[in-house]
Amino acid sequence: MAKTEKSRKNAPAKSAAAKPEAVGPATPDVLDRLFAVVESRRGTDPAISHSARLLARGRRKIAQKFGEEAVECLIEAVAGNRDELVGESADVLYHLMVMWVDAGVKPGDVWAELLRREGTSGVAEKASRPHDPLA
Ligand SMILES: N=c1c2ncn([C@@H]3O[C@H](COP(=O)(O)OP(=O)(O)OP(=O)(O)O)[C@@H](O)[C@H]3O)c2ncn1[C@@H]1O[C@H](COP(=O)(O)O)[C@@H](O)[C@H]1O
């Protein structure tokens, strides 16, 4: 797909670290901070918080928005639009955080699962699965 109006608007600033309003360095810690902010928005005024609005709309809407953002992300990836892919990836991560808050998943749960998988080749893991005669 051609670059959408949203994706152009969504392309990231060249240096997020240089943003004067940034509250921390451009490191993965930003995900923990984002989660904490989204979680703190639960039950607050949907008129002033997009997270509150999404959480109030419920699980199906949250899942739908996540799916839409994921599709927009893959479209930019396939099109080779690197900057737009960065912006859409941020949207996906934000909407994933909203989905985690709604589902009661903590970032640490996912970090622990990633840690558990660390060092295990995906090829070896797949080969170790029980044989499925229907596959
Ligand atoms: N990272 C984000 C973020 N990414 C995207 N968005 C918002 O997500 C919305 C996506 O718009 P869409 O039109 O796709 O979706 P929609 O408004 O639900 O429209 P419909 O599909 O319902 O028609 C926009 O309002 C974006 O601004 C975000 N809103 C908030 N955050 C972070 O969450 C924090 C808390 O935000 P609030 O909850 O709004 O205070 C912020 O400080 C940011 O760090």
Ligand as a Chemical Component Dictionary entry (heavy atoms), coordinates in Angstrom:
data_LIG
# 
_chem_comp.id                   LIG 
_chem_comp.type                 NON-POLYMER 
_chem_comp.pdbx_formal_charge   0 
_chem_comp.three_letter_code    LIG 
# 
loop_
_chem_comp_atom.comp_id 
_chem_comp_atom.atom_id 
_chem_comp_atom.alt_atom_id 
_chem_comp_atom.type_symbol 
_chem_comp_atom.charge 
_chem_comp_atom.model_Cartn_x 
_chem_comp_atom.model_Cartn_y 
_chem_comp_atom.model_Cartn_z 
_chem_comp_atom.pdbx_ordinal 
LIG N1  N1  N 0 1.778   5.837 22.567 1  
LIG C1  C1  C 0 0.633   6.308 22.583 2  
LIG C2  C2  C 0 -0.202  6.293 21.415 3  
LIG N2  N2  N 0 0.014   5.824 20.165 4  
LIG C3  C3  C 0 -1.125  6.081 19.494 5  
LIG N3  N3  N 0 -2.027  6.702 20.281 6  
LIG C4  C4  C 0 -3.352  7.211 19.939 7  
LIG O1  O1  O 0 -4.127  6.214 19.356 8  
LIG C5  C5  C 0 -5.143  6.832 18.592 9  
LIG C6  C6  C 0 -5.311  6.070 17.316 10 
LIG O2  O2  O 0 -6.273  6.734 16.566 11 
LIG P1  P1  P 0 -7.253  5.960 15.635 12 
LIG O3  O3  O 0 -8.007  6.966 14.856 13 
LIG O4  O4  O 0 -6.513  4.887 14.903 14 
LIG O5  O5  O 0 -8.189  5.184 16.675 15 
LIG P2  P2  P 0 -9.494  5.658 17.429 16 
LIG O6  O6  O 0 -9.414  7.086 17.870 17 
LIG O7  O7  O 0 -9.671  4.659 18.517 18 
LIG O8  O8  O 0 -10.590 5.560 16.308 19 
LIG P3  P3  P 0 -11.693 4.470 15.988 20 
LIG O9  O9  O 0 -10.993 3.277 15.394 21 
LIG O10 O10 O 0 -12.394 4.138 17.264 22 
LIG O11 O11 O 0 -12.570 5.167 15.023 23 
LIG C7  C7  C 0 -4.745  8.287 18.384 24 
LIG O12 O12 O 0 -5.553  9.107 19.206 25 
LIG C8  C8  C 0 -3.309  8.294 18.869 26 
LIG O13 O13 O 0 -2.910  9.527 19.421 27 
LIG C9  C9  C 0 -1.490  6.841 21.496 28 
LIG N4  N4  N 0 -1.991  7.373 22.639 29 
LIG C10 C10 C 0 -1.196  7.389 23.737 30 
LIG N5  N5  N 0 0.086   6.877 23.744 31 
LIG C11 C11 C 0 0.898   6.866 24.989 32 
LIG O14 O14 O 0 0.024   6.665 26.086 33 
LIG C12 C12 C 0 0.199   7.696 27.045 34 
LIG C13 C13 C 0 -1.120  7.969 27.704 35 
LIG O15 O15 O 0 -2.013  8.521 26.748 36 
LIG P4  P4  P 0 -3.484  8.932 27.194 37 
LIG O16 O16 O 0 -4.130  7.692 27.707 38 
LIG O17 O17 O 0 -4.172  9.461 25.961 39 
LIG O18 O18 O 0 -3.333  9.966 28.254 40 
LIG C14 C14 C 0 0.758   8.881 26.250 41 
LIG O19 O19 O 0 1.502   9.734 27.093 42 
LIG C15 C15 C 0 1.648   8.173 25.249 43 
LIG O20 O20 O 0 2.901   7.865 25.869 44 
# 
loop_
_chem_comp_bond.comp_id 
_chem_comp_bond.atom_id_1 
_chem_comp_bond.atom_id_2 
_chem_comp_bond.value_order 
_chem_comp_bond.pdbx_ordinal 
LIG N1  C1  DOUB 1  
LIG C1  C2  SING 2  
LIG C1  N5  SING 3  
LIG C2  N2  SING 4  
LIG C2  C9  DOUB 5  
LIG N2  C3  DOUB 6  
LIG C3  N3  SING 7  
LIG N3  C4  SING 8  
LIG N3  C9  SING 9  
LIG C4  O1  SING 10 
LIG C4  C8  SING 11 
LIG O1  C5  SING 12 
LIG C5  C6  SING 13 
LIG C5  C7  SING 14 
LIG C6  O2  SING 15 
LIG O2  P1  SING 16 
LIG P1  O3  DOUB 17 
LIG P1  O4  SING 18 
LIG P1  O5  SING 19 
LIG O5  P2  SING 20 
LIG P2  O6  DOUB 21 
LIG P2  O7  SING 22 
LIG P2  O8  SING 23 
LIG O8  P3  SING 24 
LIG P3  O9  DOUB 25 
LIG P3  O10 SING 26 
LIG P3  O11 SING 27 
LIG C7  O12 SING 28 
LIG C7  C8  SING 29 
LIG C8  O13 SING 30 
LIG C9  N4  SING 31 
LIG N4  C10 DOUB 32 
LIG C10 N5  SING 33 
LIG N5  C11 SING 34 
LIG C11 O14 SING 35 
LIG C11 C15 SING 36 
LIG O14 C12 SING 37 
LIG C12 C13 SING 38 
LIG C12 C14 SING 39 
LIG C13 O15 SING 40 
LIG O15 P4  SING 41 
LIG P4  O16 DOUB 42 
LIG P4  O17 SING 43 
LIG P4  O18 SING 44 
LIG C14 O19 SING 45 
LIG C14 C15 SING 46 
LIG C15 O20 SING 47 
# 
